[in-house]
Amino acid sequence: MGWLVLAVLILLILALVYYYNRFVRLKNAVEEAWSSIDVQLKRRYDLIPNLVEVVKGYAKHEKEALERVVKARALALDARLPEEKAKLEGELSLALKSLFALAENYPELKANQNFLELQKSLSEIEEQIQLARRYYNAVVRDYNVLIESFPSNLVAGLFGFKKKPFFEISEGERKNVRISF
């Protein structure tokens, strides 16, 4: 009887260690995936001032649209939590879309080499952000499923592992997902 209790105890300890280590691995994967998103967003933030300057030279009468982009960039840059960042990134994307729609009214701007290069760079960065977001959400999904599944939910509760938020696109981005150049 003593051996049976000892065997069950060893199995419980091994299960506890196994699930704890899985949580740690997935938590670190979530943080790494978030870091990848953050790197791509920084690249976009760095590009926006150049874009605004090029547009400003041609679209002097469009101060409101330019200010909206600058303000949205500043707010998104200051956000730290994924939920907050996702919301503000959606607003920044919408502001950028309106800036590019505005460029349609200025043929000289549309033909400007700097503007075209900035558009191309932004398009590439947006694609990288989408890929990083997809990876992040996949890792978060796996992590959250582990937190909610039995028996790993017992280990999650015991060690304080909490669900992570998805990086979801805003309602405005859902309606008009692509920036067309």
C-alpha positions as semicolon CSV with decimal commas, in nm:
position;residue;x (nm);y (nm);z (nm)
1;M;0,000;0,000;0,000
2;G;0,285;0,237;0,085
3;W;0,439;0,187;-0,261
4;L;0,113;0,275;-0,429
5;V;0,081;0,600;-0,235
6;L;0,443;0,683;-0,313
7;A;0,391;0,608;-0,686
8;V;0,080;0,828;-0,698
9;L;0,264;1,106;-0,516
10;I;0,558;1,084;-0,760
11;L;0,316;1,092;-1,056
12;L;0,144;1,401;-0,915
13;I;0,478;1,577;-0,864
14;L;0,589;1,486;-1,218
15;A;0,258;1,614;-1,360
16;L;0,295;1,935;-1,161
17;V;0,650;1,988;-1,290
18;Y;0,546;1,902;-1,647
19;Y;0,255;2,149;-1,654
20;Y;0,449;2,419;-1,474
21;N;0,728;2,395;-1,731
22;R;0,477;2,404;-2,017
23;F;0,328;2,723;-1,873
24;V;0,670;2,881;-1,841
25;R;0,761;2,788;-2,201
26;L;0,435;2,923;-2,339
27;K;0,449;3,238;-2,125
28;N;0,796;3,307;-2,260
29;A;0,677;3,236;-2,614
30;V;0,394;3,487;-2,566
31;E;0,641;3,749;-2,446
32;E;0,874;3,677;-2,739
33;A;0,585;3,702;-2,985
34;W;0,477;4,033;-2,830
35;S;0,834;4,158;-2,864
36;S;0,822;4,075;-3,237
37;I;0,505;4,281;-3,275
38;D;0,664;4,564;-3,080
39;V;0,969;4,566;-3,310
40;Q;0,749;4,593;-3,620
41;L;0,537;4,865;-3,463
42;K;0,852;5,061;-3,379
43;R;0,960;5,038;-3,741
44;R;0,622;5,181;-3,841
45;Y;0,642;5,455;-3,578
46;D;0,984;5,554;-3,710
47;L;0,852;5,576;-4,066
48;I;0,547;5,790;-3,990
49;P;0,724;6,124;-3,923
50;N;0,895;6,100;-4,264
51;L;0,565;6,022;-4,429
52;V;0,394;6,315;-4,258
53;E;0,673;6,551;-4,367
54;V;0,648;6,444;-4,732
55;V;0,269;6,480;-4,731
56;K;0,289;6,812;-4,546
57;G;0,494;6,959;-4,831
58;Y;0,216;6,888;-5,081
59;A;-0,102;6,895;-4,875
60;K;-0,065;7,213;-4,676
61;H;-0,444;7,254;-4,645
62;E;-0,488;6,911;-4,484
63;K;-0,357;6,997;-4,139
64;E;-0,632;6,805;-3,957
65;A;-0,550;6,472;-4,124
66;L;-0,180;6,515;-4,055
67;E;-0,241;6,605;-3,692
68;R;-0,464;6,300;-3,649
69;V;-0,182;6,072;-3,771
70;V;0,074;6,239;-3,544
71;K;-0,159;6,220;-3,242
72;A;-0,251;5,856;-3,310
73;R;0,119;5,768;-3,342
74;A;0,202;5,937;-3,011
75;L;-0,078;5,758;-2,827
76;A;0,010;5,419;-2,974
77;L;0,377;5,473;-2,895
78;D;0,295;5,531;-2,526
79;A;0,067;5,227;-2,490
80;R;0,215;4,931;-2,304
81;L;-0,053;4,665;-2,255
82;P;-0,147;4,451;-2,557
83;E;-0,519;4,537;-2,527
84;E;-0,447;4,908;-2,515
85;K;-0,186;4,883;-2,791
86;A;-0,425;4,689;-3,017
87;K;-0,697;4,953;-2,980
88;L;-0,461;5,243;-3,043
89;E;-0,293;5,063;-3,334
90;G;-0,635;5,030;-3,496
91;E;-0,685;5,404;-3,464
92;L;-0,339;5,470;-3,609
93;S;-0,410;5,239;-3,903
94;L;-0,733;5,426;-3,975
95;A;-0,553;5,761;-3,956
96;L;-0,288;5,634;-4,200
97;K;-0,556;5,508;-4,437
98;S;-0,718;5,850;-4,437
99;L;-0,378;6,006;-4,508
100;F;-0,329;5,782;-4,811
101;A;-0,683;5,851;-4,927
102;L;-0,601;6,219;-4,901
103;A;-0,296;6,166;-5,125
104;E;-0,535;6,071;-5,406
105;N;-0,625;6,440;-5,431
106;Y;-0,262;6,541;-5,496
107;P;-0,123;6,387;-5,818
108;E;0,220;6,546;-5,759
109;L;0,237;6,378;-5,420
110;K;0,136;6,041;-5,563
111;A;0,422;6,072;-5,814
112;N;0,682;6,181;-5,555
113;Q;0,961;5,923;-5,527
114;N;0,998;5,966;-5,149
115;F;0,624;5,920;-5,101
116;L;0,626;5,607;-5,317
117;E;0,920;5,460;-5,124
118;L;0,753;5,539;-4,792
119;Q;0,430;5,375;-4,912
120;K;0,623;5,065;-5,015
121;S;0,807;5,050;-4,683
122;L;0,485;5,095;-4,489
123;S;0,317;4,822;-4,689
124;E;0,603;4,582;-4,610
125;I;0,592;4,675;-4,243
126;E;0,214;4,626;-4,230
127;E;0,263;4,277;-4,372
128;Q;0,525;4,200;-4,106
129;I;0,294;4,331;-3,835
130;Q;0,017;4,105;-3,964
131;L;0,249;3,801;-3,954
132;A;0,375;3,888;-3,606
133;R;0,017;3,941;-3,486
134;R;-0,088;3,605;-3,627
135;Y;0,200;3,428;-3,451
136;Y;0,133;3,611;-3,123
137;N;-0,236;3,519;-3,132
138;A;-0,154;3,153;-3,204
139;V;0,081;3,135;-2,905
140;V;-0,171;3,316;-2,683
141;R;-0,441;3,072;-2,796
142;D;-0,225;2,773;-2,695
143;Y;-0,138;2,936;-2,362
144;N;-0,501;3,023;-2,284
145;V;-0,623;2,673;-2,380
146;L;-0,368;2,526;-2,140
147;I;-0,492;2,758;-1,864
148;E;-0,852;2,651;-1,918
149;S;-0,792;2,277;-1,969
150;F;-0,804;2,014;-1,697
151;P;-0,576;1,924;-1,517
152;S;-0,342;2,207;-1,622
153;N;-0,597;2,463;-1,496
154;L;-0,520;2,341;-1,143
155;V;-0,150;2,416;-1,191
156;A;-0,235;2,754;-1,349
157;G;-0,442;2,847;-1,046
158;L;-0,180;2,720;-0,804
159;F;0,100;2,927;-0,960
160;G;-0,103;3,230;-1,070
161;F;-0,081;3,193;-1,448
162;K;-0,346;3,419;-1,603
163;K;-0,499;3,432;-1,950
164;K;-0,335;3,667;-2,200
165;P;-0,526;3,897;-2,434
166;F;-0,531;3,851;-2,810
167;F;-0,406;4,130;-3,034
168;E;-0,726;4,183;-3,227
169;I;-0,791;4,424;-3,509
170;S;-1,033;4,707;-3,453
171;E;-1,379;4,731;-3,603
172;G;-1,256;4,995;-3,849
173;E;-0,974;4,772;-3,968
174;R;-1,216;4,482;-4,019
175;K;-1,421;4,691;-4,258
176;N;-1,124;4,811;-4,460
177;V;-0,834;4,578;-4,393
178;R;-0,589;4,675;-4,669
179;I;-0,426;5,004;-4,754
180;S;-0,429;5,024;-5,132
181;F;-0,150;5,214;-5,297
